[in-house]
C-alpha cells in the first residue's frame, strides 16, 4: 500500500517541478554570455529584467507605474509595445505622454498578424526614440518578437536568434514549444515582405 501511494506522489512532485525547470533558461553565473546578446540595464532597478537589445530598443517584463516613470526619466522612453492579451498600459502611463501600441498575443497561440504588426511598429518607433517591448514576464512573447527582429532587421540566423531567446537570461519557458516551432517554420522571404516599411 505504501509503495502505491509513493509512486503517484513522486509523479505529482515531478509535475509540480516542471514550471520551475521550464523557467530555468537563464545562464548560470559561471557561463559566458554572448557579447552580441541584449545587455542587462542596471540603472533602472524599478524594472526587473530590463535589457537593451540595441540602441532605442528595450525589452522587459510588465513595468509598474514606477517602472514606466523611471524609464521616461532615465532613458527618455517614448513608446511602449505591449504583447499582453488582456492588459493595457494606459492606466500605468497616464500623463507620461508615451505612445502605446497593443498586440494581443497568447504564448500558446501566436497569430502572424500580431507578429507582423509588432515588428513593423518596433522598427518605426525605435527610429524615432527609445521604445520598450514587453509582455507579462518579458520572456516568451517578448522573446519571440525580439528574436524575429534580430532575424528580419539584423540578419541573424534562426539558430542564433533562438539561442539568445532561450538562453539569454530572460527566463524563456521551454513548455512553449510552439514558439521555437513558429520560428523554425517561418518563410523568411515572406515575412520580410510582410514587415517591409515604406
C-alpha positions in Angstrom: 0.0 0.0 0.0 2.8 2.4 0.9 4.6 1.8 -2.4 1.4 2.6 -4.4 1.0 5.9 -2.6 4.6 6.9 -3.1 4.5 6.4 -6.9 1.7 8.8 -7.5 3.2 11.3 -5.0 6.5 11.2 -6.9 4.7 11.8 -10.2 2.8 14.7 -8.7 6.1 16.2 -7.4 7.7 15.8 -10.8 4.8 17.7 -12.4 4.9 20.4 -9.8 8.6 20.8 -10.5 8.1 21.3 -14.3 7.4 25.1 -14.2 10.5 25.8 -12.1 12.6 23.7 -14.5 10.9 25.4 -17.5 11.8 28.8 -16.2 15.4 27.9 -15.6 16.6 29.0 -19.1 18.8 31.7 -17.6 22.6 31.3 -17.8 24.4 30.2 -14.6 26.8 32.7 -13.0 29.9 31.0 -14.4 28.6 30.8 -18.0 30.0 33.2 -20.5 27.4 35.5 -22.1 27.5 36.1 -25.8 28.5 39.7 -26.3 26.1 40.2 -29.2 23.1 39.4 -26.9 20.9 42.0 -25.3 22.7 43.8 -22.4 21.2 43.9 -18.8 20.3 47.5 -17.8 21.3 48.1 -14.2 20.4 51.8 -13.6 16.6 51.3 -13.7 16.0 49.0 -10.7 12.3 49.7 -10.9 12.0 47.5 -14.0 13.2 43.9 -13.4 15.0 42.1 -16.2 15.3 45.3 -18.3 17.6 44.6 -21.3 18.9 46.8 -24.1 18.5 44.9 -27.4 20.1 47.6 -29.5 20.0 51.5 -29.4 16.5 52.6 -28.6 15.1 49.1 -28.2 14.5 47.8 -24.7 12.7 44.6 -23.5 11.3 43.7 -20.1 8.5 42.1 -18.2 5.4 44.3 -17.4 6.6 47.5 -15.8 4.8 49.1 -12.9 3.7 52.7 -12.8 7.0 53.5 -11.0 8.9 51.5 -13.7 7.4 53.4 -16.5 8.2 56.7 -14.7 11.8 55.6 -14.2 12.1 54.6 -17.9 10.8 58.0 -19.1 13.1 59.9 -16.7 16.3 57.9 -17.0 16.0 56.5 -20.6 13.8 59.0 -22.3 11.3 56.3 -23.2 8.8 57.5 -25.8 7.0 54.3 -26.9 5.7 51.0 -25.2 4.8 48.0 -27.3 2.6 45.7 -25.2 2.1 42.0 -26.2 -0.2 41.1 -23.4 -3.6 39.7 -24.5 -5.7 41.2 -21.7 -3.9 44.2 -20.4 -3.3 47.8 -21.4 -0.6 50.2 -20.2 -3.0 53.2 -20.3 -3.5 53.4 -16.6 0.1 52.9 -15.7 1.4 55.5 -18.1 -1.2 58.3 -17.7 0.4 61.7 -18.0 3.7 60.4 -19.3 3.0 61.2 -23.0 4.0 57.8 -24.2 2.9 56.3 -27.5 1.2 53.0 -26.7 0.7 50.0 -29.0 -1.1 46.8 -28.1 -0.7 43.5 -30.0 -2.8 40.9 -28.1 -0.8 37.7 -28.2 -1.1 34.5 -26.2 2.0 32.4 -25.6 0.2 29.2 -26.6 -1.2 30.6 -29.9 0.8 33.1 -31.9 -1.1 35.0 -34.7 1.1 36.0 -37.6 -0.7 39.4 -38.0 0.2 40.3 -34.4 3.8 39.4 -35.0 3.9 41.5 -38.2 2.3 44.4 -36.5 4.7 44.3 -33.6 7.8 44.1 -35.8 6.7 46.9 -38.0 5.9 49.1 -35.0 9.2 48.3 -33.3 11.1 49.2 -36.4 9.4 52.5 -37.0 9.3 53.5 -33.3 12.9 52.7 -32.5 13.9 55.0 -35.3 12.3 57.9 -33.5 13.2 57.2 -29.9 13.6 54.8 -27.0 11.0 52.0 -27.2 10.1 49.2 -24.8 8.8 45.8 -25.8 7.1 43.8 -23.1 4.7 41.1 -22.2 3.9 39.8 -18.7 7.2 38.2 -17.9 9.3 39.5 -20.8 10.3 36.0 -21.7 8.2 34.2 -24.2 6.1 36.5 -26.4 8.7 39.2 -26.0 11.4 36.7 -26.8 9.7 35.6 -30.0 9.3 39.2 -31.3 12.9 40.1 -30.3 14.2 37.0 -32.0 12.3 37.8 -35.2 13.5 41.4 -35.0 17.1 40.1 -34.9 16.4 37.9 -37.9 14.5 40.4 -40.1 16.3 43.6 -39.4 19.8 42.5 -38.2 20.4 39.4 -40.4 20.7 36.9 -37.6 20.3 33.3 -38.4 17.3 31.4 -36.9 19.8 29.4 -34.8 21.5 32.5 -33.3 18.2 34.2 -32.6 16.8 31.1 -30.9 19.9 30.7 -28.8 19.6 34.2 -27.4 15.8 33.8 -26.9 16.2 30.5 -25.0 19.4 31.1 -23.1 19.9 34.9 -22.9 18.8 35.2 -19.3 15.2 36.3 -20.0 13.5 33.3 -18.4 12.1 31.6 -21.6 9.7 28.8 -20.6 10.5 25.7 -22.7 7.0 24.4 -22.3 6.0 26.8 -25.1 7.4 24.5 -27.8 5.1 26.3 -30.3 7.3 29.4 -30.1 10.6 27.9 -31.4 8.5 25.9 -33.9 6.9 29.2 -35.2 10.5 30.5 -35.9 11.7 27.2 -37.4 8.7 27.0 -39.8 8.9 30.6 -41.0 9.3 31.5 -44.6 11.7 34.4 -44.1 11.3 35.9 -47.5 7.5 36.1 -47.0 7.9 37.6 -43.5 10.3 40.2 -44.8 7.8 41.2 -47.5 5.1 41.4 -44.8 7.0 43.7 -42.5 8.7 45.9 -45.1 8.3 49.5 -44.3 7.6 52.2 -46.9 
